Amino acid sequence: MDYRLGVDVGGTFTDLLLIEDETGHTYRSKVPSTPDDPSQAVLNGTQKICDMAGISASNLSLFMHGTTVATNAVLQGKFARVGLIVTDGYRQVLHVARSFVPGGLAGWIIWNKPEPLAPLECTMEVSERLDAEGNVIADLDEASVMSAIAKLKEENVEAVTVCLLNSFANNVHEKRIEEMVKAEMPDVPVSVSSDILPEKQEYERALTTVANSAVRPTVANYVRNLKNELRGQEMNGQINLLRSDGGLMSAEKSEELPVSLLMSGPAGGVTGAVWVAKHAGYENILTLDMGGTSTDVSLIENGVPRLTRDTEVGDLTVRTSSLDVKTVGAGGGSIAHVPELTQALRVGPESAGAVPGPACYGKGGDLPTVTDANVVLGYLPKSLLGGEMDLDIDASTKAVQTIADALGIGLREAASGIIDIVNENMFGAIRLVSVQQGYDSRDFALMAFGGGGPLQANAIGKLTQSWPVIIPNAPGVLCAYGDATTRMRAEMARSFSSRLDTANGAELEGILKDMAASVSDELVGQGVPKDEQETEYEAGVRYQGQGFEVVLPISLDGFAEDGLSKLADALHTEHEKLFTFQLDVPIELVNLRVTALGKAANVTAEKIEEGDGSPEAAFVETTTVWMDDQEKDARVYDRGKLRAGDKIPGPAIITEMDSTTLVLSDHIADVDTYGNILINPAS
């Protein structure tokens, strides 16, 4: 019997979900992450969950993995030494950059411009020239290329990037340089801009391709080592990694295109949330993925998560598709502190991480964290992970007491303050993906997952007024569920400049079909037959004179006849939603994009046993919690024993292996047919 395994590596825990293909039965597990070598936690968890299911790794037909290796490389500045080859006269392309400076009006005073990923001494010019239409104005001078390669060898570069002027329209010179570099430097990976981002805007194309080179050796080493270790465990199935846009790519492709993995970790939770929302009967969802180090939020409209064309990680912004996820440094391990200068309570973004972790984990941590505050308030059980991890309540009390002493308030008031601040931080992130994008959070349900999400979800629901608050089954490993249930994905983009009122619909349709054929072949190369593929089309359009484009979906059905007029109408509608107005000016087509998707996973949601509305069969004990500025009795329930139709009034705590759900006073939780917990105000 075949199995598929989804693995998501977080800052504190590595989550695993094993699915039996034939029956849809699942097994889930969490193991502590190993920051020094993330692959060790993956291998340990794989062995553990296979033992739980009574199988060996040889039974795994598919291994799907969401990873933060590329993200961490960027955040920690662990870049390869990159050599950059550019057209004569464009050596400073990365230094000139864009004039945008982050921060307020005085941001230019305090902002330190980051060093370019390709140093100036490693940036080489070659003689050649193409015009904007791709016509050759000056042939490539191969002598200048050989001279550039010789200098890059002297600089001991670890990766090479080739980005020539107007190569998006004609890649003949870039491809020739690639051949020459590979011949002279066979052990050095080469990234070519016409392969990575064949679009206009030289700076964005150069930066994205250089970023791909900068993280390529790190990601390639990780992927190769992981493959070798898994093969050593006799896991001979296909290994796929999760892309930033929520699709899958083969391990081999990820070694060539690691820039597409920068948001791999957060993407798993969003794709898992889409799957859960579909079965729960909700199309408009705000997601709240709270882990040990950070919280990721996103918006799903009509069952489809929003995509963005720019991916931001730290100070780096690259032009590659990713799910529109906002991240805030607020997690279970976020450290609370009181700066001596302001004497005001702060929470995060510093985190205790996996080592040493919160004080209650008993691994040597002694700083107060969000998890410790929840322990002090009585919201967490005495042990986690199904009894595998006992919590040190005294250590949490001692840690949070330092905050109480610094503020001159009581222990529980200090713990409540920590929780209130972290909730407000997460609420601010949710506003970025909802209100700031023209959406009213009251029109959406809130789905919370991750190890800490269900604990804070009810309070966040009160802030956003998003009801119901949905806690899916196995919320602590939902990111792994997303990894295991998503689809293979490949995409192709190209610039195409034209006004819509003068464009030829039939010509555009032919171009899109040619692009679809190419991207389909790419998926075939990754093991997806053509008869299992689905194709999607997008266009980037803008009002004439604007400096940015809006990406809109298009259909090829009847495109030659009225596709352009429909695209214009769609821009007006989307622009008004985003910015509250339309413009009566010509519309420009900027670029085209085609995406090929593989077959969806054959995974069905398991229904649970029907109950009579009473949760008494799942009752465990009554405990004392601090809520609404007073001590209250809260009933504790075992989620595994709840039945469909059960109603749980707050205050209540619902425990399970990978997470804990808190139901506040004056709220009630209902259990639906698939075991999802739906929290609403009792009134």
Sequence and secondary structure as in RCSB ss.txt:
>XXXX:A:sequence
MDYRLGVDVGGTFTDLLLIEDETGHTYRSKVPSTPDDPSQAVLNGTQKICDMAGISASNLSLFMHGTTVATNAVL
QGKFARVGLIVTDGYRQVLHVARSFVPGGLAGWIIWNKPEPLAPLECTMEVSERLDAEGNVIADLDEASVMSAIA
KLKEENVEAVTVCLLNSFANNVHEKRIEEMVKAEMPDVPVSVSSDILPEKQEYERALTTVANSAVRPTVANYVRN
LKNELRGQEMNGQINLLRSDGGLMSAEKSEELPVSLLMSGPAGGVTGAVWVAKHAGYENILTLDMGGTSTDVSLI
ENGVPRLTRDTEVGDLTVRTSSLDVKTVGAGGGSIAHVPELTQALRVGPESAGAVPGPACYGKGGDLPTVTDANV
VLGYLPKSLLGGEMDLDIDASTKAVQTIADALGIGLREAASGIIDIVNENMFGAIRLVSVQQGYDSRDFALMAFG
GGGPLQANAIGKLTQSWPVIIPNAPGVLCAYGDATTRMRAEMARSFSSRLDTANGAELEGILKDMAASVSDELVG
QGVPKDEQETEYEAGVRYQGQGFEVVLPISLDGFAEDGLSKLADALHTEHEKLFTFQLDVPIELVNLRVTALGKA
ANVTAEKIEEGDGSPEAAFVETTTVWMDDQEKDARVYDRGKLRAGDKIPGPAIITEMDSTTLVLSDHIADVDTYG
NILINPAS
>XXXX:A:secstr
  EEEEEEE SSEEEEEEEETTT  EEEEEEE  TT HHHHHHHHHHHHHHHHT  GGGEEEEEEE  HHHHHHH
TT    EEEEEETT TTHHHH  S   SSTTHHHH      SS GGGEEEE  EE TTS EEE   HHHHHHHHH
HHHHTT SEEEEE TTTTT  HHHHHHHHHHHHH TTS EEEHHHH  SS HHHHHHHHHHHHHHHHHHHHHHHH
HHHHHHHTT  SEEEEE TTS EEEHHHHHH GGGGTTHHHHHHHHHHHHHHHHHT S EEEEEE SS EEEEEE
ETTEE EEEEEEETTEEEEEEEE  EEES STTEEEE  TTT   EEEEEE TTTT  GGG SS  S BHHHHHH
HTT S SEEGGGTEE  HHHHHHHHHHHHHHHTS HHHHHHHHHHHHHHHHHHHHHHHTGGGT  GGGSEEEEET
TTHHHHHHHHHHHHT  SEEE SSGGGHHHHHHHH  BEEEEEEEEEEETTT  HHHHHHHHHHHHHHHHHHHHH
TT  GGG EEEEEEEEEETT SS EEEEE  TTHHHHHHHHHHHHHHHHHHHHHS    S EEEEEEEEEEE   
         B  S  GGGEEEEEEEEETTEEEEEEEEEGGG  BT EEESSEEEE SS EEEE TTEEEEE TTS
 EEEEE  
